[in-house]
Amino acid sequence: MSARMGAGPLRRLVVLRHAKSAWPDGVADHERPLAPRGRRDAPVAGRMLADADCLPDLALCSTAARARATWELASAQWGTPPPVRHDPRLYAADVHDLLAVVHEVPPEVGTLLLVGHNPGLEELVLELAGQGLDDALEKVRTKFPTSAIAVLAWYGTTWRALAPGTALLTDVMVARGKKK
């Protein structure tokens, strides 16, 4: 099924896996901070989204510390960041849970950014993408590393209409900052 099937405006779901996290002793998984590499990569992700003209109208972000920090560093690269909702359902979410959250997005949102975790994000991208440009689907199947970004496009009147196989995977990028 192509992304053009269906009615309504063009919508984009931008999926950002949190940047590389640290594993400090005695820190609960939910509270793990970003590692130095993650602090370098997250701003690069923000610049990549701006350069690709993929700035969101709304961001949905996991409540985990590493996802929140990724959002803060990435969105700081934009003039005016969009509203963000930190949703605890995005932490350790599977495809069903992620899609349920996306389905609640108001119809006036044209581009949505989802900041979260694997394996759920990778599985969501593969589930939604009926097709992919170039080798985009193969890139995601091979590896969706930290700071990876996937852009899915589809046509629909509401976010509730987003269903498996209805989107086109238009881009896959991986943000990597340079060591100083």
N, C-alpha and C positions, 0 to 999 in steps of 0.2 A: 504494500500500500504506500502511496507517495504522500509526502507532507502536504500536497496541494488538495488532496481529497478532503472533503468536508467544507463547511461554510464558515465564514467569519474572518476576522483580521489575522494577519501573520503574528504569531506569538513566538517568543523564545524562552526556553528554559536553559539557564546557564548553571552548570553544576561545577562547584569548586570543592575539591577535596582539601581538607585542612593541610597546612604546611607541616613540615617535619617536627615531631614532638620529641621532648626529652623523656627519660624514664628515671626520674629521681627516686631513690629509695624512700619507702614509706609514704609516697604520694598516691592517693587513689587515682584510678584510671581517668575518671571524669575531671580531675583537677590537674592533670599533667600539663605543664607549660610547653611552649615552643622551644625547640633546640636552637642553637645559634644559626644553623642552616635554615630553619623555619622562619626565623626573624629576618633573614636575608631574602628568602623566597617570597614571602607573603606580599611585600610591597611590589615586587616584580609582577606578581599575579594581578594586582590592581592596575598597574601600568599596561599590562597586556590586554586587560579587558577594555581599558580606555582606548588603546590603539586600535583594537578590533571593533570599536563602536558597539560594545556589548555592555554598556552600563545599564544596570537594572532600574526598574521603577520601584521595586520592593526586594528586600533580601530576607530570607528565612535562614536562621543560623542555629545550629546546635548550641545547647547550653554548656557543652564541654569547654574548659579553659582554652584548649588549643584551637578550637573552632572560633571562639570569640576573639582570640588574639589574631587569628588569620584575618577575620573580618575587619577588625580595627586597623590593622596594618595595610590591608589591601584598599579599603575604602578611604583611607587617609590620602590616597594618591589622586582622588577626584576632587573637583571644586566643591561640589555640594553632594555628599553621600545621600542616597535614598533612605527612606525609613527602613528600619530593621526590626524583625521580630525574633526574639530568642525563644525557640520552642523546644522544650525538653523531649518531645516525641522524636526529634531528629537524632538524638543520641542513641547509637546502636540500633538504628531503625533498619528494617528490611524493606524490600520494594513495596510491599503492600502498605506499610506504615508511611513511607515517603510519599507515595502517590495519594494517600488519604489527606496528608497535609497540603500537598500541592492543589488538590481538588477544592480546597477551602479558599483559595486565593480569589480576591474580588476580580470581576471581569474587566475592570478598567486598567489592570496591570497588564502591560504588553510584554515586558521582559522581566522575568523573575530569576533571582540568583538564589541558589540553594547551597549553603555551606555546611558540610557534614563529613561523614566517615565512610570508609570502606569496611566491609564489602558492599554495603547497601547502595552507595552511589554508583559504583561500577555496574552493579546488577540493574539498577534503575535505567541507566543510559542504554545498556544493551536491550533491556525489555521494551523501552519506548521507541528505539530507533528501528523503523521498518527498513530504512536505507541509510547509507552513509556516503558522503562525498570522498573521492579518492580512496585512501586506505584508512580513513578515520575509524571505522568499526574494528578493523584489525588491530589498530593501535590500542583501543580500549580493551579488546579481548586479550591482548598480549600483556598489558600492564597499565593500570591507572594509578600512578604513584602519588605520593604527597605533592601538593601544589598543582595537581593536574586540573585542567579546565576542559569541560565538554560543552558544546553549544548545540542544542537541539531546536529545530524550527518546525512549526506546524501551524495549521490554520484551524481556528475554532472560536466559537462565540463565547465560551466560558472555559475556565481551567478544568472544570469537571469533565469536559469532553476529551481531555488528553488521556489516551488509552494505549496499551501495548501495540507497538507496530505502527503508530500513526505519525511519528515524527521523523524528520530527516536530521541525521547527525552532520552538521555543517563544518564543525571545526573541533580539533583536539589540540590543546597546547599544554606544555609543562613549564611552569615558571621556575627558573633557576637563577639565583643571584650570584654575583661574583664574590669570592672571598677577598677580604681586604688585607 
